Amino acid sequence: MSFFSRRPSLLRMDHFDLVTDAGSIAVMVRRNRRARNYTLRVKEAAGTPVLTMPEHGSLREARTFLDRNADWLTRQLEKAPAPRPISDGAAIPLRGVPHLIRHRPGTRGTVSLGVEDDLPALNVAGAAEHLRRRVLDYLRREARRDLEPAVQQYSASLDVRPKAIRIRDTVTRWGSCSASGELSFSFRLIMAPPFVLGYLAAHEVAHLREMNHSRRFWRLVEEICPDSKKARAWLAKEGFALHAIGAERQLS
């Protein structure tokens, strides 16, 4: 177990080392004032596991909880897709279409669209060490570019108005709607086909009318988004793999 400093930043987050047959896995520990129980999740498809504990919980209890669920965690990591680095020559989906990543250090700007060998390409300017960050920033901008008009369209259909639209790299949800009317979305939706992004926009906008998952809510979603069932099936089958793109698994 790692040493927990009394400094607030380290008190909220550190890690345990979990030794398995496959090696040692760093499991991040986060204290959450709203948490009532100990929970264990894989942060992303190919990322670091996270153990969340109550703010005043016991580290000994947290370690016991982790050891008790070690087999479950190992199975989850075994099922996870291999990390897909964002690097020169790799391919990532953009709106469901594979795009080749090409490092163009001599060009100006950040990221631009191009074509190479009849394939769509993302041309990335600047130094090689900035390539991954520039591609992720580009994906976030494109996600907002598509999500804002989609939210506006569905909001007009339901005569509602969101307070704000946030673009994040969420772990357990593709989207969310707060009680105050703020909508949050994973930027990774821009990698999925457009009908999937549209469905998530419709889903969260519908929560501005129905803050639940009742039958009335689902009828509302299907009414404004006929592709909702198709999109949910796609996410169930393909969505997990999107989190592996650009992931960096942390093993000790």
Backbone bond lengths (Angstrom), bond angles and torsions (degrees), N, CA, C in turn:
res aa  C-N    CA-C-N  psi(-1)  N-CA   C-N-CA  omega(-1)  CA-C   N-CA-C  phi
1 M - - - 1.472 - - 1.519 108.87 -
2 S 1.288 116.71 138.73 1.450 120.97 179.92 1.512 111.18 -78.82
3 F 1.330 115.78 158.28 1.453 122.02 179.93 1.522 110.57 -77.51
4 F 1.329 116.51 131.74 1.459 121.28 179.09 1.527 108.87 -100.26
5 S 1.308 116.95 113.73 1.457 121.98 176.29 1.515 109.59 -69.99
6 R 1.326 116.60 158.65 1.449 120.30 176.04 1.519 111.70 -84.01
7 R 1.343 117.19 -0.61 1.461 119.38 175.09 1.516 108.93 -67.59
8 P 1.367 120.13 138.09 1.454 122.54 -174.68 1.512 113.63 -53.98
9 S 1.346 119.32 -40.42 1.456 120.17 -174.84 1.522 111.18 -65.34
10 L 1.356 117.32 -39.77 1.451 120.28 -179.70 1.516 111.67 -80.76
11 L 1.324 116.67 -25.39 1.453 119.84 178.19 1.518 110.42 -64.92
12 R 1.311 116.71 -29.47 1.460 120.31 -177.27 1.527 111.97 -86.52
13 M 1.342 117.56 -21.62 1.448 118.01 -173.55 1.523 111.16 -154.00
14 D 1.323 116.31 125.78 1.449 122.70 172.77 1.517 106.17 -153.92
15 H 1.326 118.82 -148.85 1.458 117.34 -179.99 1.516 112.65 -154.47
16 F 1.340 114.74 157.78 1.446 123.68 168.67 1.523 107.13 -106.33
17 D 1.317 117.12 152.31 1.451 121.71 170.82 1.522 108.17 -102.76
18 L 1.322 115.41 120.43 1.456 121.09 -179.98 1.524 108.28 -106.32
19 V 1.340 116.71 116.64 1.455 121.55 -178.45 1.525 109.48 -88.76
20 T 1.337 116.17 124.58 1.460 122.26 178.94 1.524 108.71 -126.89
21 D 1.330 116.15 174.27 1.461 120.36 177.44 1.524 111.52 -62.04
22 A 1.338 116.20 -27.42 1.468 120.58 -178.13 1.525 112.37 -86.81
23 G 1.323 117.20 -6.42 1.457 119.92 -177.92 1.518 111.11 132.92
24 S 1.317 116.61 -170.75 1.456 122.55 -178.95 1.522 110.21 -97.51
25 I 1.324 116.30 130.16 1.464 121.96 -177.76 1.526 108.79 -112.69
26 A 1.332 116.20 130.83 1.462 121.01 175.34 1.524 108.86 -83.54
27 V 1.333 116.57 117.89 1.463 122.31 179.02 1.523 107.89 -107.20
28 M 1.325 116.45 111.83 1.452 120.24 -178.76 1.534 110.73 -69.08
29 V 1.316 115.89 145.04 1.467 122.21 179.10 1.519 108.79 -117.53
30 R 1.321 115.64 125.93 1.464 120.53 179.18 1.521 110.09 -125.29
31 R 1.310 114.92 132.22 1.465 120.00 172.73 1.527 108.31 -90.42
32 N 1.318 115.83 134.20 1.459 121.20 -178.85 1.519 108.70 -131.56
33 R 1.321 115.97 121.09 1.470 119.25 -176.90 1.512 113.04 -64.93
34 R 1.332 117.39 -20.77 1.468 120.19 179.11 1.523 112.84 -91.58
35 A 1.316 117.21 -9.75 1.460 120.46 -178.17 1.528 110.37 -75.35
36 R 1.326 115.70 136.61 1.459 121.04 176.91 1.516 111.68 -107.69
37 N 1.337 116.23 -19.18 1.451 121.19 -178.24 1.526 109.76 -131.88
38 Y 1.309 115.31 166.94 1.465 121.28 173.11 1.522 108.11 -84.05
39 T 1.320 116.94 131.25 1.464 121.01 179.44 1.522 109.08 -131.86
40 L 1.331 115.23 152.66 1.456 121.50 -179.25 1.517 108.38 -131.47
41 R 1.336 116.03 125.53 1.456 121.05 -179.32 1.519 109.13 -138.89
42 V 1.327 114.41 155.26 1.455 119.42 171.18 1.510 106.18 -88.03
43 K 1.313 116.93 119.82 1.463 122.26 -171.57 1.514 112.44 -57.78
44 E 1.311 115.88 -39.33 1.452 120.30 178.26 1.510 107.06 -152.53
45 A 1.325 117.11 171.23 1.450 119.82 -172.68 1.514 112.72 -55.08
46 A 1.294 118.03 -36.62 1.464 120.08 179.99 1.520 110.18 -127.34
47 G 1.314 116.94 31.19 1.447 119.76 -173.17 1.506 114.22 -111.95
48 T 1.306 115.88 -158.17 1.456 122.94 -173.56 1.522 111.56 -86.08
49 P 1.341 118.02 132.83 1.469 119.72 173.51 1.522 109.95 -66.23
50 V 1.330 115.26 148.52 1.466 120.35 -178.84 1.521 109.07 -128.30
51 L 1.324 115.84 128.11 1.457 122.11 174.12 1.518 107.05 -104.46
52 T 1.319 116.78 118.54 1.462 121.68 178.93 1.516 109.09 -101.19
53 M 1.328 116.41 134.80 1.461 120.97 -177.97 1.522 110.13 -133.12
54 P 1.341 117.12 156.39 1.472 119.63 176.76 1.525 110.55 -59.64
55 E 1.316 115.30 153.26 1.470 120.81 -175.40 1.526 112.34 -55.10
56 H 1.326 116.66 -38.34 1.458 120.39 -178.47 1.527 111.49 -107.88
57 G 1.332 115.86 24.81 1.458 120.14 179.35 1.512 111.83 -72.95
58 S 1.318 115.15 168.75 1.454 122.51 -178.08 1.524 110.37 -95.31
59 L 1.338 116.45 132.22 1.456 120.52 176.54 1.527 110.97 -63.96
60 R 1.308 116.62 -32.59 1.462 120.00 177.31 1.527 110.17 -64.95
61 E 1.335 116.20 -43.01 1.462 119.30 177.54 1.528 111.13 -65.95
62 A 1.342 116.47 -36.40 1.458 120.50 178.56 1.530 110.29 -63.10
63 R 1.340 116.49 -43.10 1.464 120.14 179.37 1.529 111.11 -65.61
64 T 1.326 116.57 -40.32 1.463 120.70 178.05 1.524 110.41 -62.54
65 F 1.336 115.76 -41.68 1.467 120.79 178.46 1.528 110.44 -62.06
66 L 1.336 116.65 -42.48 1.464 120.53 179.70 1.521 110.77 -63.94
67 D 1.326 117.50 -47.33 1.461 120.55 -179.26 1.525 111.46 -61.84
68 R 1.336 116.14 -36.70 1.465 120.11 -179.80 1.533 111.71 -67.49
69 N 1.347 116.44 -26.19 1.471 120.73 -177.65 1.527 112.70 -110.39
70 A 1.336 116.52 17.16 1.465 120.49 -177.46 1.521 112.10 -60.92
71 D 1.338 117.43 -41.48 1.475 120.18 -179.05 1.522 110.67 -64.07
72 W 1.334 116.86 -41.31 1.473 120.68 178.68 1.518 110.06 -62.01
73 L 1.341 116.58 -44.06 1.459 120.44 -178.73 1.531 110.74 -63.84
74 T 1.306 116.70 -41.73 1.463 120.11 179.52 1.520 110.86 -61.04
75 R 1.331 116.55 -41.63 1.473 119.84 178.69 1.520 111.13 -64.21
76 Q 1.336 117.20 -39.34 1.461 119.99 179.29 1.525 111.38 -63.90
77 L 1.325 116.31 -40.68 1.461 119.97 -179.85 1.525 111.46 -70.27
78 E 1.331 116.89 -33.02 1.456 119.99 177.94 1.524 111.30 -67.01
79 K 1.333 116.24 -31.68 1.469 120.40 -179.96 1.521 112.53 -79.99
80 A 1.320 116.46 -17.42 1.465 120.11 -175.50 1.521 110.61 -68.19
81 P 1.322 117.04 141.01 1.471 119.55 175.80 1.511 111.03 -66.57
82 A 1.320 115.94 153.30 1.466 120.23 179.12 1.521 109.78 -64.81
83 P 1.330 117.28 145.64 1.469 120.17 177.19 1.520 111.13 -56.63
84 R 1.320 115.59 141.88 1.462 121.69 177.14 1.526 107.86 -115.56
85 P 1.321 116.56 96.22 1.469 119.74 -177.02 1.525 112.04 -61.55
86 I 1.311 115.04 147.85 1.461 121.19 171.66 1.513 106.62 -92.71
87 S 1.320 116.41 105.45 1.459 121.14 -174.72 1.521 109.39 -150.97
88 D 1.313 116.06 167.68 1.462 121.32 178.98 1.530 109.74 -59.92
89 G 1.321 116.00 127.56 1.453 120.95 179.59 1.509 114.64 95.14
90 A 1.340 117.63 -15.14 1.458 120.62 177.38 1.522 109.85 -78.12
91 A 1.320 116.21 164.35 1.466 121.17 178.03 1.522 109.08 -123.60
92 I 1.320 117.15 135.62 1.457 122.17 176.40 1.526 108.47 -131.15
93 P 1.327 118.02 151.12 1.462 119.43 178.69 1.523 112.20 -79.54
94 L 1.305 115.70 142.89 1.464 122.97 172.70 1.513 106.05 -132.48
95 R 1.343 116.11 115.89 1.461 121.77 -174.13 1.528 111.15 53.77
96 G 1.336 115.19 38.00 1.451 121.39 175.98 1.511 115.76 83.61
97 V 1.327 117.76 -1.21 1.469 122.10 -177.42 1.523 109.52 -112.47
98 P 1.342 118.91 125.56 1.469 120.56 179.30 1.532 111.41 -60.82
99 H 1.326 115.25 134.32 1.466 121.77 177.01 1.530 108.56 -124.78
100 L 1.312 115.90 131.79 1.454 122.07 177.33 1.527 109.65 -77.65
101 I 1.327 117.44 134.83 1.460 121.49 177.23 1.518 108.55 -92.79
102 R 1.333 115.56 125.31 1.456 120.38 178.57 1.525 110.18 -126.98
103 H 1.327 115.46 125.83 1.457 120.84 177.82 1.519 108.90 -82.51
104 R 1.345 115.94 121.20 1.461 122.11 179.77 1.520 108.89 -121.36
105 P 1.327 118.46 78.26 1.472 121.49 -174.58 1.517 114.12 -61.85
106 G 1.335 118.15 -24.24 1.464 120.03 -177.08 1.508 114.50 -87.87
107 T 1.335 117.91 -0.77 1.463 120.33 -177.95 1.522 110.76 -95.91
108 R 1.328 115.42 163.67 1.460 121.15 179.55 1.525 110.24 -94.57
109 G 1.314 115.21 165.06 1.452 120.51 177.03 1.522 111.20 89.85
110 T 1.336 116.00 -153.72 1.466 120.91 -178.61 1.524 110.50 -120.85
111 V 1.345 116.46 -75.37 1.466 121.49 -179.89 1.520 108.79 -132.03
112 S 1.330 115.85 133.96 1.459 120.53 177.88 1.519 109.56 -136.45
113 L 1.320 115.26 155.11 1.458 120.70 178.40 1.517 110.34 -81.92
114 G 1.325 115.54 145.67 1.451 120.74 177.74 1.514 110.22 -154.91
115 V 1.309 115.63 -171.19 1.469 122.18 178.30 1.518 108.21 -135.54
116 E 1.324 116.12 135.17 1.459 120.70 175.22 1.528 108.49 -138.52
117 D 1.331 115.81 124.59 1.471 121.25 -177.96 1.526 110.77 53.54
118 D 1.329 115.40 42.91 1.464 122.91 178.85 1.529 113.28 65.80
119 L 1.329 117.65 14.11 1.455 121.38 177.94 1.526 109.83 -112.54
120 P 1.352 117.87 141.94 1.466 119.85 175.19 1.526 109.79 -60.16
121 A 1.315 116.43 143.96 1.466 120.50 -177.86 1.516 110.73 -138.22
122 L 1.334 114.64 152.25 1.464 122.38 171.38 1.524 106.86 -108.58
123 N 1.321 116.44 111.62 1.456 121.59 179.78 1.526 108.60 -91.03
124 V 1.318 116.02 120.76 1.462 121.46 -173.63 1.524 109.97 -111.79
125 A 1.306 116.63 119.59 1.467 122.40 -179.96 1.522 110.56 -85.83
126 G 1.337 114.96 171.42 1.454 119.99 174.04 1.511 114.31 89.76
127 A 1.330 114.50 -172.97 1.459 121.09 -177.04 1.524 111.30 -71.39
128 A 1.322 116.39 152.34 1.464 121.70 -177.05 1.526 112.32 -60.28
129 E 1.341 116.99 -35.88 1.464 119.32 -177.64 1.532 113.03 -68.19
130 H 1.338 117.23 -13.49 1.467 120.77 178.80 1.531 112.67 -99.71
131 L 1.326 117.32 -0.63 1.464 120.31 -173.19 1.526 112.04 -60.61
132 R 1.315 117.48 -50.60 1.471 120.55 -177.49 1.522 111.21 -58.84
133 R 1.326 116.24 -48.21 1.472 119.89 -178.85 1.527 111.13 -62.67
134 R 1.324 117.54 -40.20 1.461 120.11 -178.64 1.521 111.35 -66.61
135 V 1.325 117.11 -37.96 1.462 119.21 177.75 1.527 110.34 -66.74
136 L 1.327 118.00 -44.10 1.464 120.88 179.28 1.527 111.22 -63.40
137 D 1.328 117.03 -40.54 1.468 119.97 177.12 1.528 110.69 -63.23
138 Y 1.319 116.23 -39.29 1.466 120.73 178.24 1.527 110.18 -62.83
139 L 1.329 117.18 -43.92 1.458 120.59 179.58 1.529 111.13 -62.60
140 R 1.327 116.73 -38.32 1.468 120.09 177.68 1.530 110.98 -63.86
141 R 1.323 116.41 -41.95 1.475 119.10 178.92 1.524 110.70 -64.63
142 E 1.317 116.78 -42.69 1.463 120.04 179.88 1.523 111.53 -66.51
143 A 1.328 116.66 -35.13 1.459 119.86 177.68 1.527 110.38 -62.52
144 R 1.313 116.60 -45.58 1.468 119.79 177.50 1.526 110.72 -63.26
145 R 1.307 115.74 -40.23 1.466 120.66 -179.40 1.525 111.49 -58.89
146 D 1.329 118.25 -35.02 1.464 121.75 179.19 1.523 112.61 -88.75
147 L 1.326 116.81 -36.68 1.459 119.73 -174.65 1.524 112.86 -72.65
148 E 1.311 118.07 -37.97 1.467 119.49 -177.25 1.523 112.58 -60.51
149 P 1.351 120.26 -48.83 1.469 118.25 177.34 1.523 113.13 -67.76
150 A 1.349 117.46 -31.47 1.463 119.67 178.14 1.527 110.26 -65.74
151 V 1.334 116.36 -44.27 1.465 120.46 177.62 1.522 110.28 -63.30
152 Q 1.321 116.56 -40.73 1.465 120.30 179.68 1.528 110.58 -62.36
153 Q 1.324 116.53 -41.76 1.467 120.95 -179.48 1.528 111.29 -62.77
154 Y 1.331 117.23 -49.18 1.469 120.22 -177.86 1.526 111.39 -71.87
155 S 1.311 117.15 -32.14 1.469 120.02 177.37 1.518 110.56 -64.41
156 A 1.340 116.32 -39.36 1.465 120.02 177.82 1.525 110.40 -65.49
157 S 1.330 117.10 -36.80 1.465 120.84 -179.98 1.519 111.43 -64.00
158 L 1.327 116.59 -35.51 1.466 120.50 -176.57 1.522 112.86 -101.89
159 D 1.338 116.55 0.89 1.462 121.86 179.74 1.529 111.08 57.01
160 V 1.332 115.25 49.30 1.464 121.26 176.77 1.533 107.81 -128.42
161 R 1.313 115.83 167.49 1.463 119.31 -179.85 1.529 109.11 -142.11
162 P 1.332 117.76 116.14 1.468 119.51 177.29 1.516 111.05 -70.98
163 K 1.320 115.89 150.99 1.460 120.84 179.44 1.526 110.95 -73.65
164 A 1.328 116.58 -38.27 1.471 121.25 -178.74 1.515 109.06 -163.28
165 I 1.332 115.12 161.56 1.461 121.80 176.17 1.518 107.83 -121.87
166 R 1.323 116.61 122.27 1.456 121.94 179.93 1.528 109.32 -111.80
167 I 1.327 115.91 139.28 1.460 121.94 176.19 1.522 107.48 -112.66
168 R 1.328 116.36 119.87 1.458 120.80 -175.45 1.533 110.31 -133.28
169 D 1.318 115.24 178.40 1.468 120.84 170.84 1.519 106.23 -109.28
170 T 1.331 116.30 73.07 1.453 121.91 -175.61 1.519 110.83 -72.73
171 V 1.320 115.47 154.48 1.458 121.52 -173.47 1.518 112.33 -101.56
172 T 1.316 116.88 -53.74 1.464 120.29 -173.16 1.522 113.53 -97.61
173 R 1.326 118.17 -11.18 1.462 120.66 -178.62 1.520 110.37 -134.18
174 W 1.316 115.17 145.02 1.464 120.16 173.81 1.517 110.61 -80.65
175 G 1.317 116.16 -23.59 1.452 120.44 179.18 1.517 109.71 -161.92
176 S 1.328 116.46 165.11 1.459 120.87 177.86 1.520 109.32 -156.64
177 C 1.321 115.03 159.60 1.466 122.52 177.74 1.518 107.54 -132.20
178 S 1.323 116.82 121.53 1.456 120.51 -179.36 1.524 110.49 -83.07
179 A 1.321 115.64 165.45 1.463 120.66 178.75 1.520 111.49 -62.69
180 S 1.333 117.27 -24.87 1.463 120.96 -179.85 1.533 112.59 -85.43
181 G 1.339 116.88 -4.54 1.459 119.64 177.60 1.517 115.13 97.21
182 E 1.334 117.87 11.97 1.463 120.85 176.30 1.524 109.57 -85.28
183 L 1.332 115.86 131.58 1.457 121.25 178.25 1.525 109.38 -103.95
184 S 1.317 116.40 134.40 1.462 121.85 177.68 1.520 109.20 -122.77
185 F 1.334 115.77 141.69 1.459 121.11 -179.16 1.524 110.08 -137.00
186 S 1.329 115.19 150.55 1.455 120.68 172.66 1.524 109.23 -77.10
187 F 1.328 116.04 132.23 1.464 119.17 178.78 1.528 110.67 -64.68
188 R 1.335 117.71 -19.94 1.458 121.20 -177.92 1.521 112.91 -66.84
189 L 1.318 117.15 -12.75 1.463 119.79 175.85 1.519 111.94 -61.65
190 I 1.335 117.87 -24.01 1.462 120.00 -179.68 1.528 110.86 -69.11
191 M 1.322 117.23 -16.18 1.455 120.28 177.82 1.524 111.95 -83.86
192 A 1.312 116.95 -18.49 1.464 122.11 179.62 1.528 110.34 -83.16
193 P 1.337 117.77 164.54 1.467 119.98 174.94 1.532 110.67 -58.63
194 P 1.320 119.08 150.16 1.462 122.29 -176.02 1.523 114.76 -54.80
195 F 1.329 118.19 -32.88 1.472 118.27 -178.14 1.534 111.08 -67.45
196 V 1.326 117.64 -23.18 1.464 121.12 177.49 1.526 109.90 -74.33
197 L 1.312 116.27 -46.85 1.470 119.98 176.57 1.516 110.36 -59.93
198 G 1.331 116.90 -41.79 1.460 120.27 179.26 1.514 112.16 -61.63
199 Y 1.323 116.13 -40.02 1.470 119.70 178.71 1.522 111.39 -62.52
200 L 1.351 117.26 -44.56 1.465 119.09 -179.48 1.521 111.10 -64.10
201 A 1.335 116.98 -36.74 1.463 119.58 176.50 1.524 110.10 -62.16
202 A 1.333 116.60 -45.22 1.464 120.84 179.52 1.523 110.93 -63.75
203 H 1.323 116.42 -41.10 1.463 121.73 -178.75 1.529 111.56 -58.93
204 E 1.334 116.08 -50.08 1.463 118.87 -177.03 1.524 112.44 -72.75
205 V 1.315 117.31 -34.07 1.465 119.88 176.20 1.528 109.65 -64.43
206 A 1.332 116.97 -38.63 1.469 120.30 179.17 1.527 111.51 -61.77
207 H 1.327 116.77 -27.56 1.466 119.64 177.67 1.526 111.76 -67.70
208 L 1.307 117.71 -18.84 1.464 119.57 176.04 1.528 110.96 -69.65
209 R 1.314 115.62 -18.76 1.471 120.94 174.39 1.520 111.74 -100.87
210 E 1.330 116.47 -38.76 1.464 122.17 -177.69 1.525 109.12 -130.48
211 M 1.332 117.26 100.43 1.463 121.12 -178.16 1.528 109.63 -83.95
212 N 1.320 115.40 62.19 1.462 121.70 -177.35 1.526 107.88 -166.95
213 H 1.324 116.37 -175.89 1.454 121.08 174.60 1.530 109.20 -124.23
214 S 1.295 114.33 45.77 1.462 120.73 179.40 1.527 110.53 -75.75
215 R 1.327 116.40 172.98 1.465 120.58 176.14 1.523 110.56 -60.88
216 R 1.325 115.72 -36.56 1.459 119.28 179.40 1.528 110.68 -63.82
217 F 1.344 116.17 -37.95 1.461 120.15 177.11 1.525 110.77 -62.20
218 W 1.330 117.31 -49.27 1.462 119.94 -177.02 1.521 112.31 -65.84
219 R 1.321 116.52 -33.95 1.477 119.08 175.09 1.519 110.14 -63.20
220 L 1.325 115.75 -39.12 1.460 120.64 179.73 1.532 110.26 -64.29
221 V 1.328 117.27 -44.87 1.462 121.18 179.65 1.522 110.76 -60.84
222 E 1.329 116.97 -47.66 1.464 120.59 -177.92 1.531 111.65 -67.34
223 E 1.310 115.81 -27.04 1.471 119.94 178.52 1.516 111.39 -67.97
224 I 1.331 116.99 -41.37 1.472 119.59 -177.21 1.526 112.38 -93.97
225 C 1.356 116.82 -14.60 1.468 120.56 -178.61 1.521 109.55 -136.56
226 P 1.317 117.64 89.72 1.469 121.24 -178.16 1.532 113.52 -61.14
227 D 1.333 117.97 -21.54 1.466 121.20 -178.91 1.530 112.90 -88.35
228 S 1.316 118.05 12.19 1.462 120.24 -172.40 1.530 112.66 -60.96
229 K 1.325 118.81 -44.25 1.466 120.85 -179.09 1.528 110.47 -66.52
230 K 1.317 116.62 -40.44 1.459 121.48 178.15 1.532 110.17 -62.37
231 A 1.323 116.58 -42.31 1.462 121.17 -179.10 1.524 111.43 -67.53
232 R 1.314 117.32 -41.06 1.463 120.63 179.33 1.522 110.58 -64.25
233 A 1.318 116.95 -38.14 1.468 120.59 177.63 1.530 110.43 -65.38
234 W 1.336 116.67 -39.68 1.468 120.24 179.40 1.522 110.41 -64.13
235 L 1.326 116.80 -44.90 1.460 120.36 -179.50 1.529 111.52 -63.51
236 A 1.327 116.74 -39.29 1.456 120.30 -179.88 1.528 111.43 -63.77
237 K 1.319 116.01 -33.79 1.467 120.83 -177.10 1.523 112.71 -90.79
238 E 1.316 117.50 -42.07 1.472 121.58 -170.33 1.530 114.98 -112.00
239 G 1.321 117.15 -18.37 1.460 119.61 -171.29 1.518 114.77 -61.96
240 F 1.319 117.39 -38.30 1.459 120.95 -177.41 1.520 111.53 -56.61
241 A 1.327 116.82 -37.82 1.466 120.97 -176.35 1.529 112.37 -67.09
242 L 1.322 117.79 -23.78 1.465 119.62 -179.54 1.524 111.51 -63.66
243 H 1.338 116.76 -29.34 1.467 119.88 -179.57 1.520 112.36 -73.60
244 A 1.333 117.36 -14.43 1.462 119.78 178.78 1.521 111.96 -80.04
245 I 1.324 117.03 -16.36 1.463 120.83 -177.33 1.531 109.65 -74.54
246 G 1.307 115.60 118.68 1.460 120.30 -177.87 1.501 114.32 79.34
247 A 1.356 117.09 4.58 1.464 120.10 -178.75 1.514 109.97 -74.42
248 E 1.324 114.14 150.94 1.461 120.75 178.32 1.523 107.79 -132.19
249 R 1.320 116.26 97.40 1.466 120.26 -177.91 1.513 109.99 -66.98
250 Q 1.328 115.96 135.33 1.462 120.94 -178.05 1.523 109.23 -106.94
251 L 1.319 115.74 107.08 1.459 121.97 176.25 1.518 108.43 -115.23
252 S 1.321 116.78 145.91 1.460 120.17 178.54 1.521 110.08 -101.84
